[in-house]
């Protein structure tokens, strides 16, 4: 699966994204303005993964089925 993040505003702390995997490992990528950033991942099992900005203020959940 490939996740694609695109930052659309300068007025945010979400200038990078951090995805936390099941094993606690983190994948972090910078998010340049108006440029799609792809993160390819393999999910070995169903569950929920969290993602957030580097300050952990803007966050969400990815549900893998």
PQR file of N, CA, C, O and H, with PARSE charges and radii, in Angstrom:
ATOM      1  N   UNK A   1       0.844  -1.164   0.000 -0.4000 1.5000
ATOM      2  CA  UNK A   1       0.000   0.000   0.000 -0.0000 2.0000
ATOM      3  C   UNK A   1       0.897   1.237   0.000  0.5500 1.7000
ATOM      4  O   UNK A   1       1.970   1.250   0.604 -0.5500 1.4000
ATOM      5  N   UNK A   2       0.436   2.261  -0.684 -0.4000 1.5000
ATOM      6  CA  UNK A   2       1.157   3.523  -0.695 -0.0000 2.0000
ATOM      7  C   UNK A   2       0.265   4.615  -0.125  0.5500 1.7000
ATOM      8  O   UNK A   2      -0.834   4.860  -0.623 -0.5500 1.4000
ATOM      9  H   UNK A   2      -0.435   2.251  -1.175  0.4000 1.0000
ATOM     10  N   UNK A   3       0.745   5.260   0.916 -0.4000 1.5000
ATOM     11  CA  UNK A   3       0.053   6.405   1.500 -0.0000 2.0000
ATOM     12  C   UNK A   3       0.605   7.658   0.839  0.5500 1.7000
ATOM     13  O   UNK A   3       1.806   7.747   0.585 -0.5500 1.4000
ATOM     14  H   UNK A   3       1.637   5.061   1.321  0.4000 1.0000
ATOM     15  N   UNK A   4      -0.264   8.632   0.556 -0.4000 1.5000
ATOM     16  CA  UNK A   4       0.171   9.876  -0.068 -0.0000 2.0000
ATOM     17  C   UNK A   4      -0.320  11.039   0.793  0.5500 1.7000
ATOM     18  O   UNK A   4      -1.517  11.174   1.048 -0.5500 1.4000
ATOM     19  H   UNK A   4      -1.240   8.560   0.762  0.4000 1.0000
ATOM     20  N   UNK A   5       0.611  11.870   1.235 -0.4000 1.5000
ATOM     21  CA  UNK A   5       0.303  13.058   2.031 -0.0000 2.0000
ATOM     22  C   UNK A   5       0.697  14.284   1.225  0.5500 1.7000
ATOM     23  O   UNK A   5       1.778  14.316   0.637 -0.5500 1.4000
ATOM     24  H   UNK A   5       1.583  11.761   1.028  0.4000 1.0000
ATOM     25  N   UNK A   6      -0.182  15.313   1.190 -0.4000 1.5000
ATOM     26  CA  UNK A   6       0.119  16.565   0.514 -0.0000 2.0000
ATOM     27  C   UNK A   6      -0.238  17.716   1.454  0.5500 1.7000
ATOM     28  O   UNK A   6      -1.405  17.908   1.796 -0.5500 1.4000
ATOM     29  H   UNK A   6      -1.060  15.287   1.668  0.4000 1.0000
ATOM     30  N   UNK A   7       0.762  18.468   1.863 -0.4000 1.5000
ATOM     31  CA  UNK A   7       0.520  19.635   2.719 -0.0000 2.0000
ATOM     32  C   UNK A   7       0.065  20.789   1.840  0.5500 1.7000
ATOM     33  O   UNK A   7       0.726  21.122   0.856 -0.5500 1.4000
ATOM     34  H   UNK A   7       1.710  18.312   1.585  0.4000 1.0000
ATOM     35  N   UNK A   8      -1.079  21.411   2.197 -0.4000 1.5000
ATOM     36  CA  UNK A   8      -1.675  22.453   1.367 -0.0000 2.0000
ATOM     37  C   UNK A   8      -1.618  23.843   1.987  0.5500 1.7000
ATOM     38  O   UNK A   8      -2.105  24.793   1.375 -0.5500 1.4000
ATOM     39  H   UNK A   8      -1.616  21.141   2.996  0.4000 1.0000
ATOM     40  N   UNK A   9      -1.043  23.999   3.173 -0.4000 1.5000
ATOM     41  CA  UNK A   9      -0.994  25.315   3.808 -0.0000 2.0000
ATOM     42  C   UNK A   9       0.331  25.518   4.523  0.5500 1.7000
ATOM     43  O   UNK A   9       0.962  24.568   4.987 -0.5500 1.4000
ATOM     44  H   UNK A   9      -0.647  23.227   3.670  0.4000 1.0000
ATOM     45  N   UNK A  10       0.727  26.752   4.599 -0.4000 1.5000
ATOM     46  CA  UNK A  10       1.932  27.125   5.337 -0.0000 2.0000
ATOM     47  C   UNK A  10       1.604  27.305   6.821  0.5500 1.7000
ATOM     48  O   UNK A  10       2.493  27.235   7.670 -0.5500 1.4000
ATOM     49  H   UNK A  10       0.214  27.524   4.222  0.4000 1.0000
ATOM     50  N   UNK A  11       0.325  27.538   7.130 -0.4000 1.5000
ATOM     51  CA  UNK A  11      -0.133  27.832   8.492 -0.0000 2.0000
ATOM     52  C   UNK A  11      -0.430  26.557   9.274  0.5500 1.7000
ATOM     53  O   UNK A  11      -1.572  26.333   9.676 -0.5500 1.4000
ATOM     54  H   UNK A  11      -0.397  27.595   6.441  0.4000 1.0000
ATOM     55  N   UNK A  12       0.580  25.721   9.494 -0.4000 1.5000
ATOM     56  CA  UNK A  12       0.407  24.456  10.200 -0.0000 2.0000
ATOM     57  C   UNK A  12       1.724  24.001  10.802  0.5500 1.7000
ATOM     58  O   UNK A  12       2.798  24.366  10.324 -0.5500 1.4000
ATOM     59  H   UNK A  12       1.507  25.903   9.168  0.4000 1.0000
ATOM     60  N   UNK A  13       1.631  23.203  11.851 -0.4000 1.5000
ATOM     61  CA  UNK A  13       2.840  22.573  12.396 -0.0000 2.0000
ATOM     62  C   UNK A  13       3.111  21.253  11.678  0.5500 1.7000
ATOM     63  O   UNK A  13       4.155  20.637  11.891 -0.5500 1.4000
ATOM     64  H   UNK A  13       0.758  22.907  12.239  0.4000 1.0000
ATOM     65  N   UNK A  14       2.181  20.814  10.828 -0.4000 1.5000
ATOM     66  CA  UNK A  14       2.301  19.522  10.138 -0.0000 2.0000
ATOM     67  C   UNK A  14       3.199  19.652   8.911  0.5500 1.7000
ATOM     68  O   UNK A  14       2.745  19.470   7.782 -0.5500 1.4000
ATOM     69  H   UNK A  14       1.333  21.315  10.654  0.4000 1.0000
ATOM     70  N   UNK A  15       4.464  19.967   9.134 -0.4000 1.5000
ATOM     71  CA  UNK A  15       5.420  20.084   8.040 -0.0000 2.0000
ATOM     72  C   UNK A  15       6.205  18.800   7.852  0.5500 1.7000
ATOM     73  O   UNK A  15       7.095  18.709   7.007 -0.5500 1.4000
ATOM     74  H   UNK A  15       4.833  20.115  10.052  0.4000 1.0000
ATOM     75  N   UNK A  16       5.852  17.800   8.668 -0.4000 1.5000
ATOM     76  CA  UNK A  16       6.360  16.438   8.499 -0.0000 2.0000
ATOM     77  C   UNK A  16       5.299  15.499   9.046  0.5500 1.7000
ATOM     78  O   UNK A  16       4.428  15.907   9.815 -0.5500 1.4000
ATOM     79  H   UNK A  16       5.129  17.874   9.355  0.4000 1.0000
ATOM     80  N   UNK A  17       5.381  14.236   8.641 -0.4000 1.5000
ATOM     81  CA  UNK A  17       4.440  13.225   9.130 -0.0000 2.0000
ATOM     82  C   UNK A  17       5.236  12.080   9.739  0.5500 1.7000
ATOM     83  O   UNK A  17       6.293  11.704   9.233 -0.5500 1.4000
ATOM     84  H   UNK A  17       6.088  13.905   8.017  0.4000 1.0000
ATOM     85  N   UNK A  18       4.716  11.531  10.832 -0.4000 1.5000
ATOM     86  CA  UNK A  18       5.327  10.390  11.502 -0.0000 2.0000
ATOM     87  C   UNK A  18       4.269   9.290  11.583  0.5500 1.7000
ATOM     88  O   UNK A  18       3.209   9.490  12.175 -0.5500 1.4000
ATOM     89  H   UNK A  18       3.857  11.837  11.244  0.4000 1.0000
ATOM     90  N   UNK A  19       4.557   8.123  10.985 -0.4000 1.5000
ATOM     91  CA  UNK A  19       3.658   6.967  11.056 -0.0000 2.0000
ATOM     92  C   UNK A  19       4.290   5.971  12.011  0.5500 1.7000
ATOM     93  O   UNK A  19       5.443   5.578  11.834 -0.5500 1.4000
ATOM     94  H   UNK A  19       5.419   7.961  10.504  0.4000 1.0000
ATOM     95  N   UNK A  20       3.525   5.556  13.038 -0.4000 1.5000
ATOM     96  CA  UNK A  20       4.021   4.600  14.024 -0.0000 2.0000
ATOM     97  C   UNK A  20       3.504   3.209  13.678  0.5500 1.7000
ATOM     98  O   UNK A  20       2.295   2.983  13.630 -0.5500 1.4000
ATOM     99  H   UNK A  20       2.588   5.875  13.181  0.4000 1.0000
ATOM    100  N   UNK A  21       4.425   2.277  13.436 -0.4000 1.5000
ATOM    101  CA  UNK A  21       4.073   0.911  13.064 -0.0000 2.0000
ATOM    102  C   UNK A  21       3.795   0.065  14.302  0.5500 1.7000
ATOM    103  O   UNK A  21       4.086   0.477  15.425 -0.5500 1.4000
ATOM    104  H   UNK A  21       5.407   2.460  13.475  0.4000 1.0000
ATOM    105  N   UNK A  22       3.224  -1.133  14.086 -0.4000 1.5000
ATOM    106  CA  UNK A  22       2.874  -2.042  15.188 -0.0000 2.0000
ATOM    107  C   UNK A  22       4.032  -2.341  16.119  0.5500 1.7000
ATOM    108  O   UNK A  22       3.842  -2.442  17.331 -0.5500 1.4000
ATOM    109  H   UNK A  22       2.988  -1.468  13.174  0.4000 1.0000
ATOM    110  N   UNK A  23       5.226  -2.482  15.571 -0.4000 1.5000
ATOM    111  CA  UNK A  23       6.377  -2.851  16.395 -0.0000 2.0000
ATOM    112  C   UNK A  23       7.016  -1.647  17.090  0.5500 1.7000
ATOM    113  O   UNK A  23       8.071  -1.779  17.710 -0.5500 1.4000
ATOM    114  H   UNK A  23       5.380  -2.399  14.587  0.4000 1.0000
ATOM    115  N   UNK A  24       6.381  -0.473  16.989 -0.4000 1.5000
ATOM    116  CA  UNK A  24       6.901   0.730  17.620 -0.0000 2.0000
ATOM    117  C   UNK A  24       7.847   1.526  16.738  0.5500 1.7000
ATOM    118  O   UNK A  24       8.200   2.660  17.062 -0.5500 1.4000
ATOM    119  H   UNK A  24       5.524  -0.365  16.485  0.4000 1.0000
ATOM    120  N   UNK A  25       8.260   0.933  15.618 -0.4000 1.5000
ATOM    121  CA  UNK A  25       9.130   1.620  14.672 -0.0000 2.0000
ATOM    122  C   UNK A  25       8.367   2.796  14.055  0.5500 1.7000
ATOM    123  O   UNK A  25       7.160   2.714  13.827 -0.5500 1.4000
ATOM    124  H   UNK A  25       7.973   0.012  15.355  0.4000 1.0000
ATOM    125  N   UNK A  26       9.080   3.881  13.789 -0.4000 1.5000
ATOM    126  CA  UNK A  26       8.454   5.070  13.221 -0.0000 2.0000
ATOM    127  C   UNK A  26       9.047   5.393  11.862  0.5500 1.7000
ATOM    128  O   UNK A  26      10.251   5.265  11.641 -0.5500 1.4000
ATOM    129  H   UNK A  26      10.061   3.948  13.974  0.4000 1.0000
ATOM    130  N   UNK A  27       8.175   5.814  10.958 -0.4000 1.5000
ATOM    131  CA  UNK A  27       8.585   6.276   9.631 -0.0000 2.0000
ATOM    132  C   UNK A  27       8.258   7.758   9.581  0.5500 1.7000
ATOM    133  O   UNK A  27       7.102   8.144   9.756 -0.5500 1.4000
ATOM    134  H   UNK A  27       7.197   5.917  11.138  0.4000 1.0000
ATOM    135  N   UNK A  28       9.273   8.602   9.342 -0.4000 1.5000
ATOM    136  CA  UNK A  28       9.056  10.049   9.315 -0.0000 2.0000
ATOM    137  C   UNK A  28       9.483  10.616   7.967  0.5500 1.7000
ATOM    138  O   UNK A  28      10.538  10.267   7.436 -0.5500 1.4000
ATOM    139  H   UNK A  28      10.212   8.288   9.200  0.4000 1.0000
ATOM    140  N   UNK A  29       8.645  11.496   7.423 -0.4000 1.5000
ATOM    141  CA  UNK A  29       8.944  12.149   6.146 -0.0000 2.0000
ATOM    142  C   UNK A  29       8.603  13.632   6.244  0.5500 1.7000
ATOM    143  O   UNK A  29       7.601  14.000   6.858 -0.5500 1.4000
ATOM    144  H   UNK A  29       7.788  11.779   7.854  0.4000 1.0000
ATOM    145  N   UNK A  30       9.427  14.481   5.644 -0.4000 1.5000
ATOM    146  CA  UNK A  30       9.119  15.901   5.525 -0.0000 2.0000
ATOM    147  C   UNK A  30       7.994  16.073   4.513  0.5500 1.7000
ATOM    148  O   UNK A  30       7.878  15.297   3.564 -0.5500 1.4000
ATOM    149  H   UNK A  30      10.241  14.182   5.145  0.4000 1.0000
ATOM    150  N   UNK A  31       7.163  17.098   4.722 -0.4000 1.5000
ATOM    151  CA  UNK A  31       6.049  17.394   3.817 -0.0000 2.0000
ATOM    152  C   UNK A  31       6.230  18.787   3.217  0.5500 1.7000
ATOM    153  O   UNK A  31       5.754  19.773   3.781 -0.5500 1.4000
ATOM    154  H   UNK A  31       7.257  17.728   5.493  0.4000 1.0000
ATOM    155  N   UNK A  32       6.916  18.873   2.075 -0.4000 1.5000
ATOM    156  CA  UNK A  32       7.059  20.179   1.430 -0.0000 2.0000
ATOM    157  C   UNK A  32       5.695  20.670   0.937  0.5500 1.7000
ATOM    158  O   UNK A  32       4.833  19.862   0.591 -0.5500 1.4000
ATOM    159  H   UNK A  32       7.303  18.073   1.617  0.4000 1.0000
ATOM    160  N   UNK A  33       5.502  21.961   0.905 -0.4000 1.5000
ATOM    161  CA  UNK A  33       4.241  22.574   0.513 -0.0000 2.0000
ATOM    162  C   UNK A  33       3.847  22.179  -0.914  0.5500 1.7000
ATOM    163  O   UNK A  33       4.655  22.282  -1.837 -0.5500 1.4000
ATOM    164  H   UNK A  33       6.202  22.618   1.186  0.4000 1.0000
ATOM    165  N   UNK A  34       2.605  21.727  -1.087 -0.4000 1.5000
ATOM    166  CA  UNK A  34       1.992  21.398  -2.386 -0.0000 2.0000
ATOM    167  C   UNK A  34       2.689  20.285  -3.169  0.5500 1.7000
ATOM    168  O   UNK A  34       2.522  20.194  -4.385 -0.5500 1.4000
ATOM    169  H   UNK A  34       1.948  21.643  -0.337  0.4000 1.0000
ATOM    170  N   UNK A  35       3.463  19.441  -2.496 -0.4000 1.5000
ATOM    171  CA  UNK A  35       4.130  18.334  -3.189 -0.0000 2.0000
ATOM    172  C   UNK A  35       3.721  17.022  -2.538  0.5500 1.7000
ATOM    173  O   UNK A  35       3.942  16.837  -1.341 -0.5500 1.4000
ATOM    174  H   UNK A  35       3.599  19.515  -1.508  0.4000 1.0000
ATOM    175  N   UNK A  36       3.125  16.099  -3.306 -0.4000 1.5000
ATOM    176  CA  UNK A  36       2.735  14.811  -2.732 -0.0000 2.0000
ATOM    177  C   UNK A  36       3.962  14.028  -2.260  0.5500 1.7000
ATOM    178  O   UNK A  36       4.978  13.960  -2.951 -0.5500 1.4000
ATOM    179  H   UNK A  36       2.946  16.249  -4.278  0.4000 1.0000
ATOM    180  N   UNK A  37       3.845  13.446  -1.085 -0.4000 1.5000
ATOM    181  CA  UNK A  37       4.908  12.619  -0.523 -0.0000 2.0000
ATOM    182  C   UNK A  37       4.337  11.215  -0.351  0.5500 1.7000
ATOM    183  O   UNK A  37       3.362  11.020   0.374 -0.5500 1.4000
ATOM    184  H   UNK A  37       3.020  13.501  -0.523  0.4000 1.0000
ATOM    185  N   UNK A  38       4.948  10.239  -1.021 -0.4000 1.5000
ATOM    186  CA  UNK A  38       4.483   8.857  -0.968 -0.0000 2.0000
ATOM    187  C   UNK A  38       5.272   8.073   0.069  0.5500 1.7000
ATOM    188  O   UNK A  38       6.493   8.193   0.165 -0.5500 1.4000
ATOM    189  H   UNK A  38       5.740  10.397  -1.610  0.4000 1.0000
ATOM    190  N   UNK A  39       4.549   7.265   0.845 -0.4000 1.5000
ATOM    191  CA  UNK A  39       5.173   6.353   1.799 -0.0000 2.0000
ATOM    192  C   UNK A  39       4.624   4.960   1.502  0.5500 1.7000
ATOM    193  O   UNK A  39       3.447   4.691   1.741 -0.5500 1.4000
ATOM    194  H   UNK A  39       3.557   7.167   0.767  0.4000 1.0000
ATOM    195  N   UNK A  40       5.472   4.080   0.984 -0.4000 1.5000
ATOM    196  CA  UNK A  40       5.064   2.708   0.690 -0.0000 2.0000
ATOM    197  C   UNK A  40       5.230   1.862   1.941  0.5500 1.7000
ATOM    198  O   UNK A  40       6.274   1.893   2.593 -0.5500 1.4000
ATOM    199  H   UNK A  40       6.428   4.299   0.791  0.4000 1.0000
ATOM    200  N   UNK A  41       4.182   1.100   2.270 -0.4000 1.5000
ATOM    201  CA  UNK A  41       4.203   0.283   3.478 -0.0000 2.0000
ATOM    202  C   UNK A  41       3.541  -1.053   3.213  0.5500 1.7000
ATOM    203  O   UNK A  41       2.673  -1.173   2.349 -0.5500 1.4000
ATOM    204  H   UNK A  41       3.334   1.074   1.740  0.4000 1.0000
ATOM    205  N   UNK A  42       3.959  -2.050   3.965 -0.4000 1.5000
ATOM    206  CA  UNK A  42       3.321  -3.355   3.961 -0.0000 2.0000
ATOM    207  C   UNK A  42       2.734  -3.575   5.340  0.5500 1.7000
ATOM    208  O   UNK A  42       3.415  -3.399   6.350 -0.5500 1.4000
ATOM    209  H   UNK A  42       4.664  -1.953   4.667  0.4000 1.0000
ATOM    210  N   UNK A  43       1.472  -3.959   5.379 -0.4000 1.5000
ATOM    211  CA  UNK A  43       0.797  -4.204   6.641 -0.0000 2.0000
ATOM    212  C   UNK A  43       0.578  -5.705   6.797  0.5500 1.7000
ATOM    213  O   UNK A  43      -0.251  -6.274   6.087 -0.5500 1.4000
ATOM    214  H   UNK A  43       0.919  -4.102   4.558  0.4000 1.0000
ATOM    215  N   UNK A  44       1.302  -6.366   7.708 -0.4000 1.5000
ATOM    216  CA  UNK A  44       1.207  -7.812   7.839 -0.0000 2.0000
ATOM    217  C   UNK A  44      -0.096  -8.303   8.458  0.5500 1.7000
ATOM    218  O   UNK A  44      -0.429  -9.481   8.329 -0.5500 1.4000
ATOM    219  H   UNK A  44       1.976  -5.904   8.284  0.4000 1.0000
ATOM    220  N   UNK A  45      -0.842  -7.420   9.130 -0.4000 1.5000
ATOM    221  CA  UNK A  45      -2.094  -7.841   9.754 -0.0000 2.0000
ATOM    222  C   UNK A  45      -3.033  -6.651   9.876  0.5500 1.7000
ATOM    223  O   UNK A  45      -2.623  -5.497   9.752 -0.5500 1.4000
ATOM    224  H   UNK A  45      -0.571  -6.463   9.235  0.4000 1.0000
ATOM    225  N   UNK A  46      -4.305  -6.958  10.122 -0.4000 1.5000
ATOM    226  CA  UNK A  46      -5.299  -5.912  10.321 -0.0000 2.0000
ATOM    227  C   UNK A  46      -5.036  -5.196  11.642  0.5500 1.7000
ATOM    228  O   UNK A  46      -4.461  -5.768  12.568 -0.5500 1.4000
ATOM    229  H   UNK A  46      -4.639  -7.895  10.223  0.4000 1.0000
ATOM    230  N   UNK A  47      -5.459  -3.952  11.714 -0.4000 1.5000
ATOM    231  CA  UNK A  47      -5.297  -3.182  12.944 -0.0000 2.0000
ATOM    232  C   UNK A  47      -5.309  -1.699  12.666  0.5500 1.7000
ATOM    233  O   UNK A  47      -5.687  -1.263  11.579 -0.5500 1.4000
ATOM    234  H   UNK A  47      -5.926  -3.488  10.961  0.4000 1.0000
ATOM    235  N   UNK A  48      -4.896  -0.929  13.645 -0.4000 1.5000
ATOM    236  CA  UNK A  48      -4.864   0.530  13.522 -0.0000 2.0000
ATOM    237  C   UNK A  48      -3.442   1.033  13.702  0.5500 1.7000
ATOM    238  O   UNK A  48      -2.706   0.571  14.574 -0.5500 1.4000
ATOM    239  H   UNK A  48      -4.589  -1.284  14.528  0.4000 1.0000
ATOM    240  N   UNK A  49      -3.071   1.989  12.860 -0.4000 1.5000
ATOM    241  CA  UNK A  49      -1.773   2.645  12.960 -0.0000 2.0000
ATOM    242  C   UNK A  49      -2.011   4.140  13.135  0.5500 1.7000
ATOM    243  O   UNK A  49      -2.875   4.720  12.477 -0.5500 1.4000
ATOM    244  H   UNK A  49      -3.669   2.365  12.151  0.4000 1.0000
ATOM    245  N   UNK A  50      -1.256   4.744  14.006 -0.4000 1.5000
ATOM    246  CA  UNK A  50      -1.384   6.174  14.210 -0.0000 2.0000
ATOM    247  C   UNK A  50      -0.417   6.951  13.341  0.5500 1.7000
ATOM    248  O   UNK A  50       0.661   6.464  12.997 -0.5500 1.4000
ATOM    249  H   UNK A  50      -0.554   4.272  14.540  0.4000 1.0000
ATOM    250  N   UNK A  51      -0.810   8.159  12.992 -0.4000 1.5000
ATOM    251  CA  UNK A  51       0.110   9.083  12.331 -0.0000 2.0000
ATOM    252  C   UNK A  51      -0.102  10.467  12.926  0.5500 1.7000
ATOM    253  O   UNK A  51      -1.181  10.771  13.433 -0.5500 1.4000
ATOM    254  H   UNK A  51      -1.685   8.554  13.271  0.4000 1.0000
ATOM    255  N   UNK A  52       0.920  11.298  12.864 -0.4000 1.5000
ATOM    256  CA  UNK A  52       0.844  12.631  13.458 -0.0000 2.0000
ATOM    257  C   UNK A  52       1.928  13.521  12.863  0.5500 1.7000
ATOM    258  O   UNK A  52       2.827  13.055  12.163 -0.5500 1.4000
ATOM    259  H   UNK A  52       1.797  11.051  12.452  0.4000 1.0000
ATOM    260  N   UNK A  53       1.819  14.810  13.159 -0.4000 1.5000
ATOM    261  CA  UNK A  53       2.915  15.713  12.818 -0.0000 2.0000
ATOM    262  C   UNK A  53       4.042  15.450  13.820  0.5500 1.7000
ATOM    263  O   UNK A  53       3.841  14.730  14.799 -0.5500 1.4000
ATOM    264  H   UNK A  53       1.088  15.188  13.728  0.4000 1.0000
ATOM    265  N   UNK A  54       5.196  16.011  13.591 -0.4000 1.5000
ATOM    266  CA  UNK A  54       6.330  15.743  14.476 -0.0000 2.0000
ATOM    267  C   UNK A  54       6.117  16.293  15.885  0.5500 1.7000
ATOM    268  O   UNK A  54       6.797  15.863  16.817 -0.5500 1.4000
ATOM    269  H   UNK A  54       5.359  16.596  12.797  0.4000 1.0000
ATOM    270  N   UNK A  55       5.182  17.241  16.062 -0.4000 1.5000
ATOM    271  CA  UNK A  55       4.872  17.784  17.384 -0.0000 2.0000
ATOM    272  C   UNK A  55       3.720  17.020  18.054  0.5500 1.7000
ATOM    273  O   UNK A  55       3.360  17.314  19.194 -0.5500 1.4000
ATOM    274  H   UNK A  55       4.630  17.590  15.305  0.4000 1.0000
ATOM    275  N   UNK A  56       3.142  16.037  17.342 -0.4000 1.5000
ATOM    276  CA  UNK A  56       2.033  15.209  17.815 -0.0000 2.0000
ATOM    277  C   UNK A  56       0.767  16.033  18.104  0.5500 1.7000
ATOM    278  O   UNK A  56      -0.013  15.691  18.992 -0.5500 1.4000
ATOM    279  H   UNK A  56       3.434  15.798  16.416  0.4000 1.0000
ATOM    280  N   UNK A  57       0.577  17.108  17.352 -0.4000 1.5000
ATOM    281  CA  UNK A  57      -0.621  17.950  17.534 -0.0000 2.0000
ATOM    282  C   UNK A  57      -1.680  17.646  16.487  0.5500 1.7000
ATOM    283  O   UNK A  57      -2.867  17.611  16.811 -0.5500 1.4000
ATOM    284  H   UNK A  57       1.211  17.386  16.630  0.4000 1.0000
ATOM    285  N   UNK A  58      -1.285  17.429  15.250 -0.4000 1.5000
ATOM    286  CA  UNK A  58      -2.196  17.047  14.170 -0.0000 2.0000
ATOM    287  C   UNK A  58      -2.021  15.544  14.017  0.5500 1.7000
ATOM    288  O   UNK A  58      -0.925  15.074  13.710 -0.5500 1.4000
ATOM    289  H   UNK A  58      -0.321  17.458  14.987  0.4000 1.0000
ATOM    290  N   UNK A  59      -3.098  14.783  14.229 -0.4000 1.5000
ATOM    291  CA  UNK A  59      -2.937  13.323  14.180 -0.0000 2.0000
ATOM    292  C   UNK A  59      -4.184  12.637  13.666  0.5500 1.7000
ATOM    293  O   UNK A  59      -5.259  13.230  13.582 -0.5500 1.4000
ATOM    294  H   UNK A  59      -3.988  15.165  14.478  0.4000 1.0000
ATOM    295  N   UNK A  60      -4.010  11.377  13.327 -0.4000 1.5000
ATOM    296  CA  UNK A  60      -5.111  10.570  12.820 -0.0000 2.0000
ATOM    297  C   UNK A  60      -4.776   9.101  12.938  0.5500 1.7000
ATOM    298  O   UNK A  60      -3.741   8.732  13.494 -0.5500 1.4000
ATOM    299  H   UNK A  60      -3.136  10.896  13.395  0.4000 1.0000
ATOM    300  N   UNK A  61      -5.663   8.255  12.406 -0.4000 1.5000
ATOM    301  CA  UNK A  61      -5.520   6.810  12.487 -0.0000 2.0000
ATOM    302  C   UNK A  61      -5.743   6.203  11.110  0.5500 1.7000
ATOM    303  O   UNK A  61      -6.653   6.607  10.385 -0.5500 1.4000
ATOM    304  H   UNK A  61      -6.503   8.554  11.954  0.4000 1.0000
ATOM    305  N   UNK A  62      -4.916   5.240  10.755 -0.4000 1.5000
ATOM    306  CA  UNK A  62      -5.080   4.453   9.543 -0.0000 2.0000
ATOM    307  C   UNK A  62      -5.638   3.105   9.980  0.5500 1.7000
ATOM    308  O   UNK A  62      -5.051   2.435  10.829 -0.5500 1.4000
ATOM    309  H   UNK A  62      -4.177   4.912  11.343  0.4000 1.0000
ATOM    310  N   UNK A  63      -6.774   2.704   9.401 -0.4000 1.5000
ATOM    311  CA  UNK A  63      -7.387   1.417   9.745 -0.0000 2.0000
ATOM    312  C   UNK A  63      -7.054   0.428   8.633  0.5500 1.7000
ATOM    313  O   UNK A  63      -7.419   0.640   7.477 -0.5500 1.4000
ATOM    314  H   UNK A  63      -7.251   3.249   8.711  0.4000 1.0000
ATOM    315  N   UNK A  64      -6.361  -0.650   8.985 -0.4000 1.5000
ATOM    316  CA  UNK A  64      -5.980  -1.688   8.029 -0.0000 2.0000
ATOM    317  C   UNK A  64      -6.934  -2.861   8.226  0.5500 1.7000
ATOM    318  O   UNK A  64      -7.049  -3.395   9.329 -0.5500 1.4000
ATOM    319  H   UNK A  64      -6.064  -0.822   9.924  0.4000 1.0000
ATOM    320  N   UNK A  65      -7.612  -3.258   7.166 -0.4000 1.5000
ATOM    321  CA  UNK A  65      -8.576  -4.367   7.274 -0.0000 2.0000
ATOM    322  C   UNK A  65      -8.073  -5.594   6.571  0.5500 1.7000
ATOM    323  O   UNK A  65      -8.752  -6.621   6.560 -0.5500 1.4000
ATOM    324  H   UNK A  65      -7.519  -2.825   6.269  0.4000 1.0000
TER
END
